[in-house]
Amino acid sequence: MNNKEIKFEEALNRLKEITKKLEDNNLEIDDSLKYFEEGVRLYKYCREKLNNVDGKVKLILEQNDDVIKEMDFTDGE
């Protein structure tokens, strides 16, 4: 699975599936390793996407005086 071809939500759902399979303890060691490696790749992909979104949000919130106003999404400002 190429991480660049999937959406964030798909990657997150796949991570949940992998976690469940690994937690069930019904896998052979080689299969466990395969799922673990895929999970690590998906985790890195999701983390990168979230970091990029965070950076874009900060740019959007930048004010005219070049000061970045950081706030939680729940602030309602």
C-alpha positions as CSV (number, residue, x, y, z in Angstrom):
1,M,0.0,0.0,0.0
2,N,1.4,3.3,-1.0
3,N,0.7,5.9,1.7
4,K,0.8,8.8,-0.7
5,E,-2.2,7.4,-2.6
6,I,-4.5,7.1,0.4
7,K,-6.4,9.7,2.4
8,F,-5.7,10.5,6.0
9,E,-9.0,8.9,7.2
10,E,-8.2,5.7,5.2
11,A,-4.8,5.5,6.8
12,L,-6.2,6.0,10.3
13,N,-8.9,3.3,9.7
14,R,-6.2,0.9,8.5
15,L,-4.1,1.6,11.6
16,K,-7.1,0.7,13.7
17,E,-7.5,-2.6,11.8
18,I,-3.8,-3.4,12.2
19,T,-3.9,-2.6,15.9
20,K,-6.9,-5.0,16.4
21,K,-5.1,-7.8,14.5
22,L,-2.0,-7.3,16.6
23,E,-3.9,-7.2,19.8
24,D,-5.8,-10.5,19.0
25,N,-2.5,-12.4,19.3
26,N,-3.7,-14.9,16.6
27,L,-1.0,-14.1,14.1
28,E,2.2,-15.9,13.3
29,I,5.4,-14.0,14.0
30,D,6.1,-13.2,10.4
31,D,2.6,-11.8,9.9
32,S,2.8,-9.8,13.1
33,L,6.0,-8.2,11.8
34,K,4.4,-7.5,8.4
35,Y,1.5,-5.7,10.1
36,F,3.8,-3.9,12.5
37,E,5.9,-2.5,9.7
38,E,2.8,-1.4,7.8
39,G,1.5,0.3,11.0
40,V,4.7,2.2,11.5
41,R,4.6,3.5,7.9
42,L,0.9,4.5,8.3
43,Y,1.7,6.2,11.7
44,K,4.5,8.3,10.1
45,Y,2.2,9.2,7.2
46,C,-0.6,10.3,9.5
47,R,1.8,12.3,11.7
48,E,3.3,14.1,8.7
49,K,-0.2,15.0,7.5
50,L,-1.2,16.3,10.9
51,N,2.0,18.4,11.1
52,N,1.3,19.9,7.6
53,V,-2.3,20.8,8.6
54,D,-1.0,22.4,11.8
55,G,1.4,24.5,9.8
56,K,-1.4,25.6,7.4
57,V,-3.7,26.5,10.2
58,K,-1.0,28.7,11.7
59,L,-0.5,30.4,8.4
60,I,-4.2,31.1,8.0
61,L,-4.3,32.6,11.5
62,E,-1.3,34.9,10.8
63,Q,-2.3,38.5,11.3
64,N,-1.2,41.6,9.3
65,D,1.5,42.4,11.9
66,D,3.2,39.1,11.2
67,V,2.2,37.7,14.6
68,I,0.7,34.3,14.6
69,K,-2.3,33.9,16.8
70,E,-2.4,30.3,18.0
71,M,-5.7,29.0,19.4
72,D,-7.5,25.8,20.0
73,F,-10.3,25.0,17.5
74,T,-12.7,25.0,20.5
75,D,-12.0,28.7,21.4
76,G,-14.7,29.8,18.9
77,E,-12.8,33.0,18.0
